[in-house]
Amino acid sequence: MAHLRLFASAREAAGTSADRVDGSTVGEVLDAACERFGDGFVRVLPSCRVWVNGESADRATAVGAEDEVAVLPPVSGGAR
C-alpha cells in the first residue's frame, strides 16, 4: 500500500490529508482513491499534479509499499 498525501482542495474533497491505498502504479492508486473518496475527489483530481517521493509522476509510474504519492492542486495567490 502506497502512502497517499492530499493537499488543499484534494484534501478537502477527500476529507483527509493522508491514507494508505493499494496499487502498483500511480494510476491504480488514484483510481482506488477515487472509489474511496467519491465524486468530489474525482472532480478535483484532473487539475492536480501528482508526485511520487518528491518527483513529478504520471499514471504509469510504479509505486511500492513505502512510496509517497502526493496529490497537489494548483495554488494561486501571492504578493503583488
N, C-alpha and C positions, 0 to 999 in steps of 0.2 A: 504494500500500500504506500503510495506516494503521500508526502506532506503537502496539502493544498493550503496556500495562503491567499486570502482575498482582501482587497483594499478598496476603500471609498465606496462607490455605488455598487460594486460587485459584492462587497461585504454586507452592505445594507440589503441588497436583494436576496442574499443567501441567509441572512440572519445570523451569521457567524463570521469570524475572521480567520478561522483555521479548521481543518478537518483532515482525516485520513481517507484516501479514496483509492480504490482498486484501479489498475490499468497499467499496461506495459508501454504505452505511448501517451504523449500529451493528449492526443485526440480521444483516447479511451478514458483518460482521467476527466477531461472536460465533458464528455458525453455522460459519464456516471454522475458528475456534479450537476449537470442539467436535470437529470432524472431526480436526483435527491432534492435539489433546491427549487425546482419548478419554473414557471413561466417568467417570473420577474428576473431571475438569473439568466434565463435563455435570452431575454430581450437585451440585457446589458452586455452579454458576452461578445457580440460581434464588434463592439467598439473598443474592446480591451486588447492590450498586449499581453503576451504570455512569456514568462521567463522560467528557465529551469536552472537552479543553482546559480542565479545571477547572470545567466546568458540568455539572449533572445532565442526563442524556440518556436517551432511550428508544430502542427498536429502530428507529424511523423516522428518527432524527436522521441527517442527511447527514454523511459524513466524507470528507476528502480525503487526499492523499498525505502531507501534513505534519501532520495532526491526530493527537493522542494520545488513545487510548481506554483509560481506566483502569478496571479491574475490582477493586472493593473489597468484600470480605466484611464482614459485621457484626463489630464489635470490641466486646469486653466487658472488664470489669475496671475498674481504677482504685482510687483510695484511698478508704477509708471514714472 
